[in-house]
């Protein structure tokens, strides 16, 4: 499937927003957040920060995550994807 | 009863005995914040009910391990393990009673050694666990250790008057050894 430039732009934007969200929670600069950051590969993404990530995401998208979304949320791409889905809903 | 001891870097996992039925253990069971996501009996708990619970584990197929901090030499929580030989499957549950140890990766560190122990010592192919979906730290711990999601039990529990889903996870023997040895 080919994505149009507008869609690619939105995905990139969602990833940037996801980085900003993680940067606030981890209290580190966005520039040092790896592009593939996830709960399995970064020491700052621990069980307590995981709570903060979900709460911050829910606040941002103004709704509770479903159980499936809670399961999917493991890395920056899934975080960006949840932000993207919400963008498309608004 | 033979006492089993499993060592991790920071903890000792030891078979609980009736002597471990302490006021501290009782205080955990009376603390709603600690028990709300767990399957704890609704009946009033006391030292005697704890002793009965401990002695209900036969140490052959049903095990109750106390988690003891090595640095502070104190009991901070429990793991329960129920092995079903016929199905070559075990259920694993955890309670971290001492809130000072919340967010310190205790379940991850201890669960790894328990998985080693059960897969090495028993003809066990699968260990299963579960947690309430909005118990985010518990979900995190299963995901961090690459447990597979087996299913969602919809509206399985009522907690604080709210229907909650339960997520079922599993770790298979071959997946665990592959992950551990990689």
Interface residues (C-beta under 8 A of the other chain):
Chain A: X39 X40 X46 X47 X48 X50 X51 X54 X67 X68 X70 X71 X74
Chain B: X102 X103 X105 X133 X134 X136 X137 X139 X140 X141 X143 X144 X146 X149 X152 X154 X165 X167
